Amino acid sequence: MGEIVKSNYEPGCISIDVEQPSVVNENPNKKWPTKYLMIALPTLLVIILGLIAVSLFLVLTESESTFPAGQATERLFQAPKRATPHPTIAPTSQFPSSSPTTMSPTPSPTGFERGIREFLSQQDGNANRDVEKAKKAIDWLLEEAAVAQSAISPFNQKFLQRYGILILYFSVFTDQNTEPGSPNNNTPLPNMGMQNQNECDWEGMTCDENGMLTGIKLANRQLDGSLPSEWSFFPNLKSIEFYKNTLQGSIPEELFDLVGLEQVFLYHNQFTGSISSKIGQLWNLTNFDVSHNKLSGSLPPELSSKGDRIRQIRYFNIHRNQMTGVIPSNMRLRQMFYMDLGFNRISGTLPQEFGDQAVRLRHLFLDHNEFLGTLPESYVVAGQRRIKTLFVNDNNLSGVFPGNATLFQKMQELKTTNNHFDACNMGFYPDEPRIELKTDCDICKCRRLFMCRFCKDHPRRSLLRHQME
């Protein structure tokens, strides 16, 4: 502030105090740099922040452009989801090629549909498969997965097994036997009630402790379809039973690739074609019954034993088919207990060694065929003289009917009618056998009255019985 200067007081004058500003000795130009600095700093800060914002925007824009169209960028910041592990059941098959790689099903609807289709397309390499039945099976699996929002099991041998059973159902169950109120109140297979169930609990299916299919039984179900070719999905299968239906078509070649197969029961159907030579691969086969069908072709020589390896087959039945050819020689079926070749058109001579090799044979049916020549004695003493049933009737056999009284120690039924035998061995028939006999009266020139007492009433096909009371 300025200082107050007082003037001298003089009389008659008014004394006035005047405040004079003090003179400051400062340079006014020195304040301008400070003002400029205060203005420049905020401006510079704004510019820097703007540049940072622009740079960040460009980075984010470049990152977003790396995703395909329609894909959300927030997936960058999501942790990858871990699929819930599923227990995988390793198949017990001896075929490593049939064991697919296990894949976990994708939880999203489009994911599991794509996964199911891709997995099955990779594993189903059967060129003979029925495309229509396979498509139905896939559609059924997709519908099941849509309801459960996930595939019912991991993509492994179990899933292939499920797929194969569905193909089988769609092949043998036609519209005719899936209608409500069908005979025997058959339940259509497959049906909606089977969804999300273990396939081992489905009708006709039997599994082992590992959940692998070992048996199929769909007998007497009015099935009128055909057997599919997709059998590689069941590497542990041991038994199939489709008897007493009206199944058509041939017996699939692929069925005989199941080397663990033990029992095949397909009798009373309408199968055509022949018995595959691949039956020779089935060394565990014990029972084979395809009787009452329309099969043709000849007996496969591959059914014979080889070297020191003896067939385990005990029951073999092709009764009432249209088989031709001859009985292969040197078959060495040492385990055979029951063999029925009756009512076919098999011809040729009977192998001499057959009866001697069949050491466990008890029942042999060769009737209603076209066999020629003599009947070897080994047939009437087969099974080490313990054979119980022998039918050789209705053939073209000739010569002397062989045998002796020791045959009747175990024999229960013998039929020799409608052949061209010249005579019977006089010592063949004992006085009081426990046996049912059929023979021709023109060769029944025996001294035993019971053998010929009905010949006058029945000149060619007399039933001759005598049983001890």
Secondary structure by P-SEA (a helix, b strand, c coil): cbbbbbccccccbbbbbbbbccccccccccaaaaaaaaaaaaaaaaaaaaaaaaaaaaaaaaaaacccccccccccccccccccccbbbbbccccccccccbbbbbccaaaaaaaaaaaaaaccccccccaaaaaaaaaaaaaaaaaaccccccccaaaaaaaaaaaaaaaaccccccccccccccccccccccccccccccccccccccccccccccccccccbbbbccccccccccbbbbccccccccccccccccccccbbbbccccccccccccccccccccbbbbccccccccccccccccccccccccbbbbcccccccccccccccccccbbbbcccccccccccccccccccccbbbbccccccccccccccccccccccbbbcccccccccccccccccccccbbbbccccccccccccccccccbbbbbbccccccccccccccccccccccccccccc
